[in-house]
Amino acid sequence: MSPTNLTRRSFMKASALAAGAAALGSGVATVNNLVESDQAYAADEVKLVHTSCRACISNCGIIAHVQNGRVIKLEGDPADPMSEGRVCPKGLSGIQALYHPNRNKYPMKRVGERGGNQWERISWEEAIDTIADALMDMKDKTGLEGLLCSTGGGNPQFFSPPRFRNFWGAGNVFEPGCAQCYLPRNYTMPLINGVSDTSIADSGCAELYNPTVSIDTYVMWGTGPAQHAPSSAGRAVVELRAAGTKTVVIDPRYTQSAELLADQWIPIRPGTDLAMMLAVAQVLFEEDLVDHEFIDEWVDAEGYEEWRAYVMGEGEDGIKKTPEWAAPICAVPADTIREFARLYGTTKPVHLQYFYSCAKRHMGDYSAIASMLLQAMTGNIACPGGCESGACLPTPGRIPAPWADWHRNPGDYKVPVFLNVGTIDEAIEKGKKLLAQAAV
């Protein structure tokens, strides 16, 4: 079924299947393998059900203690190779979310005026019919482009709206939480490494948990495994350090990770990560600390030369991005930048963990790109202990060189595909104008 031959009947059929899947997958802690029976086990017997936590997208292993068909306790599952039985407070609170009296468990329809907070329960069939009728009516008036999908940031199902949009064939996605944190990395890093981003908080980073993989240096750039990552992250870093891995934390704050997990803490002025990355790249080029064999085999020659020329001051701006140039911008001493660059370029494998805190600013996606270019320059992509999966394939014209335009007005920056939080009202007003024009 293609968008061009989408009918109300076929749309309702697909929507019903999706709604059924969503109903089965709802809830923070999902228990989906209970057997209906008059006497499956003793009335007061507690049954242990292995399932997954749904409090965030990490989906850690959970054991649900079930008594008389009701979850009475949650604990971490030791069988999970990443969490090893650990679970965070958010995951442990899953029972409260599962049985909270205000949890939505069935479709509700507003009655009365907007803002009156008056609702009535309706059937799934009526809900699907209502949504399908509204969508098809919109399609007749504005075409497929009138669709706007949204969900909450951190929701394990936040990929569902883009998938629905792809099924529909056009439209936009508005993600109020993900747009400022996950998406700048999620939609730029794959263009560089071919696979995914490198955040320990919301990506696999399986090499960090593999006891057979040796990592020489682990760089936590804006990352705090000790305080704001899944329950498995801090443990993984502790074990890496015990195995001899050198660790560096680059963060404006002296965090718990800087205190407990770092051999070196480099404080940096917030929002200037790109300047330091450019200076690190300049030292790598200047002192020939790049992996020529990897670059020759995997990196696009024209794109690599464009990046080199920009960093070395041979590009359009003519500025050589030396540590001395970056120091007053990022408040990191030039000697510290140079020493870090030498550590980064002379040890291998190096795993650079770039976190969403660095991307939470206008043009934040450029620092995400630069972090992967550093990994590519040193051959720390597609190697055990580096960014293990993926390959570096920068393409001229598609991957721009990260320009450090520090004086650019953030208000001039527009997200080209995904709607920025600050422009949702503009999108709604534009939709109203389109509907008004269609009615004339």
N, C-alpha and C positions, 0 to 999 in steps of 0.2 A: 504494500500500500504506500503510494507516494503522496506527497502533499498536493500534487496536482489533481488527484482523483479522490481526495478526502471527502467523504460524505458524512452526514450526521449519524447514520446507522453504524458505519465502520468506526467513526470516532468514539461513539458511545461504547461500542464493544471493547475497543482498546482501553478506554478510560476505566471501564468496569474492572478489567483485569488489573490495571495499575492500582485502582483503589483497594481491591482485595489484597494485593501484595503489601500496600502501605498499612492496611489494617493489621495484617499479620506481623509486620515489622515494627509496630509502634511501641512506645514505652522505653524507659531508660534501661531496665533490666528485663530482657525478653526471655520468657520461659515458654518454649514452643513444642516440647516433646512430652507433655503430660498425657497420660492415657485415660480416657473416660471409661470408668468401670464401677460397678457397684461395690466391689471389694478388691481393688487392685493391690492394696496392702492394708495392714492394720490401721484402724481409724486414727490412732494417735502416733503412728510411725512417722518418723522424719525421713524423707527421701532426699538424697543428694543428686541434684541435676546439674550437669556440666553445660554451661552456656557462655554467653559473652556479655560484657558490660556495654551499654549503649550511651553512657554519659558523655562520650566524646568520640572522635573518629579513630581512636587507637584500638577500641574494641578488645580490651584486655580480657583474659580468661577469668571466668567467675564460676563459683559453685553456689548454687541456690539451694538453701535448705527449705524444703516444701513439706508442709504438714496440712493434711485435709484440703489439698488443692490450693493452698495459700503460701506464698513465700514469707518465711519468718526470719530469715537471716541470709546475708550475703558474705562471702569470703573469697579471697583470691584463689585461683586454681594453680597449684604447683606444676601442672602439666603444661602450662603456657611457657614456651621456651624463652620468651622475652621478659614477661613480668615475674616469672618463677614464683607465683603465689602472692605477689604484692598487689595491693589495690589502694588507690588514693581515697581520701574522704568523699570526694564527689561520687566515686563509684559505689562506696558503701552506703551512700544516701539514696541509692536506687529504689529501695523499698518505699521510702517516703514519696518519691515521684510516682511509683507504680500505683500506690493506693491513695494518693492525695484526693480529697473530695472534689477539688477543682480541676482535676485532670480531664481533658476532653477524651471521651471514649466512644462517641458517636457523633454524627453530624448535627449541628445546631443552626437554626435559621432565625435571623433577627425579625422580631415583630414590633411594629410601631416605628417611631422616628429614630434615626441614627443618634446615638449617644444616650438613649434611654435604658440601655443594658437589659432589654427584654428579649428573651430567646425561647424558642420552642424546639423540641427534638423532632427530627425528621428521619425518614429512612435513608439508607444508602442509595437506593434506587432514585428517590426524589432528589437527593443531593447531586448525583451524577447527571440526572436529567437537567437540573437547573444550571449546572456548570456548562454542560454540553450545549444547551440552548443559547446561553450567553456568548459562548465562544463562536458558535456558528453564526449568530446574529452579528457579532463583531467582524467576522470574516467577510460577511456579505457587504458590510459598510466600509471597512478600511482595508480589507485584504489580510493576508497572513501576518503582515508587519505590525498589526495592532496589538500583538500579544506582549505582555510583560510578566515574567515569572519571578518569584522571590521565595526566599526561605531564610531561616535564622542562621547566623554564623556559628560554626562549630557543630551544627546538627550532623549526625552521621549520614543523613540523606541529602546533604546539600548539593550533591551531584545530580539529584533527580530533576530539579528544574531545568538545567541545561539539556538533559536527555529528553525531557518532554518538549522543550523548545526545538530540538533537532527533529523529533517526531512530527511536530507541527509544521516545521519547514521555514520559519522566519521568526522575527520578534527579538526581544531583548531579555536579559536576565539582570535582576537587581538583587544583590546580596549584601545586606547592610553591615555584616560583620566581616565576612570573608573578603570583601572588596578592598579593605584597607590592610589586610594582613597576609592572607594566604595567596590570593590571586596574583599579586605582583611577581611572586616567585613561581607559582604554579604555571603561569602562562608565559614566562620568559625563560626560565631555566631549561625546560624541555627543548626550546629552540637551540640551546647551546649543547646540552649533553645528550639529547635524544630520548631521555626517559622522564625524569622527574626532578623535583627540587631536593634540597639536602637538609631539611629541617628534622631534628630529632623529635620535635613535638608532634608533627602531623605527617610524617613520612616513615617508610620502613627503616632506612639506614641499617640494613641487616648486618653489614660488616662490623658494626659496633658491638653486636651481640654474638658474633661468631668467635668462639674460643680458639679456633685454629688459625685465625687471621691475626697477623702482627701489624700494629699501627705504630709508626715511629713517633709522629707528632700529631696531636689532636687539637685543632683550633676551634674554640667556641666563640664565634663572632656574633655577639649579641644574644648568645644562647645561654640559658641557665638550667641545666639538667637537674640541679639540686633543688630548684624551687618552682619551676613553671613548665615542666615537661611531664610526660607520663611517668607512672610510678616505677617503670623499669629503667628509665634513663639514668638516674643518678647512680644506681647500682652498676650499670654497664660501665660508666666512666670510672667508678672506684676500681672495678676489676681491670680496666685498661691501665690505670696508673700502677696497680699492683704488678702488672706484667711488664712495666718499664716504659710505658708510653709517656712522652713529655706532653704537658697540657698548657695551653695558653688561653686566657679569657680576655676578650676585647669588649669592654662594656663601660659606659659612663659611670655606672654605680659599682660600689664594692659589694657585690651580691654574695649570697651564700655559696654560689658556685665559685666565685673568685676567691673566697676565703677557704673553702673546703676541697675544691677540685682542681685548683690551678697551681702550676709551678710558677707561672708569671701572669700578673694582671696588668693590662695596658688600658688605662682610662682614656676615653676619647670623647670629644665634644659631640653631643647628640646630633644626628643627622648629617655627619660629615664622613661617614664610612667610605664613600666613594673616593674622597680625596686620598685617604690612606691607602686604599687598594691601588689607586693609580701610582702612588709613590712606591709601593711594594713592587709593582710591575716594572717601574722604571729601573729599580735596582737589579731586578732579575735580568732585564735586557742589558743594562750597563755592564754587569759583571758576568754575563753569559752563564746564568744559572738556569737556563731553560733546557727542556728535554727535546733535543733536536730530532731524535729518532721517532718519538711519539708525534711531534708536530709534522714531520715530513710524511708520516703515514696517514694521520687522521685529520689534520687541521687544514681547512681551506686556505690555500696560499695567499690569495688576494685579500681575504678577510683578515688573516693574520698580519699581513703587511700594513693594512689600514690601521689596525690596533697598535702595532709597533710604532708607526709614524706618529700617531696621535700622542702616545705616551712619551715618546722621545722628543717632542717639540717640533716635529717635521710636518705636522698636520696644519689644518686651517688656522688654528689659533696661535701657532708658533710658540707655545709654552711647554717647556720641558718639565714633566711632572716629577721633579726630584723630591726627596724627603724634606729638603729645605723649603720647597714651594708648599708642600702639604702641611708642614708643622704649624704655622700660624692659623691655618684653616681648621685643622682637627685637634689642635692643642696637644699633640703628641710630639715629643722632641724628635728632631731629625735622626739623632743617633739611635733612638729606640726603634724607629721605623726601619732604619737600615739593618740593625741587628736582627729584628724580626724577619725581615726579607731574606737575610742570609740563612737563618734557621730554616725558614720555609723552603728555600731553594736548594739546600745542601742535605736535607734529610728526606727519606722516602720509605714507605708511603706516608703522605700527609693527608689527613681528613679535615677539610675545612667545613665547619658546620655553620652555615649562614641562617640567621633566624629572622622572623617576620618583623621584629622590632626595627631592624635596619631599613626595611622597605616602607615603613609607615610615615612617609613624607612624599611630597610631590617629586616626581621622577625617581621614586624609590626603586623602580624596576631596574634602573641602570646599575645600581650597586649589586643587585642580584645577578645581572649579566656579568659584571666585573669579577664577582667571586668565582664564577665558573670559568672565566677566562684565565684567572690565576691558576686554577686547577688544571686547565688544559696546557698552559705554558710549561708546567712542571711535570706533566704526564701523570697526574694524579686522578685521572678519570679512567674508568674501565680497568682498574687494577685492584687487586685485593688490598683492603685497608684504606684506599683512597675513596673517591666516589665510585663505588665498585661497578655499578651498572651504568650503561650509556656510553656514548662516544661524543667527542667534541666536533661539531660540524657547523661552525659559524659561516654564514653566507652573506656576502656583501649586499647591501640594500635591504636585507631582512633583519640583520643584527647590527644596529647602529653602534658606533664607538661611543662609550659613555662620556658625554660632554659634561664637565663640571661647571654648570652655569649657576653659580650660587646666588646671583642677584635676580633670578627669574621670579616673577610674581606667581605664587601658587595658584592664584585665581585664573591664570591664563592656561592652566593645564587641564585638558579634557581627556577623560578615559575614552578611547575610541570605540570599544566594543561593549564593555560592561559599564553600566551606569554608576557614576560616582554617587555617594550618599548625598552630597550637596546638590545634585541635579535631578533628584527624583521628582521634585515639584515641577521642574521644567518639562520632564517627560510626560507627566500627567496632563499639564496644560496643553502640550503639543497634541496629545491624544484627543483632548476635548475639541481642539480646533479642527483636527482631521474629521471627527465625527460631525461637527457642525457643517463643514464643507461638503461632506458626503450627503447630508440631508437636504442640501439646496438643489 
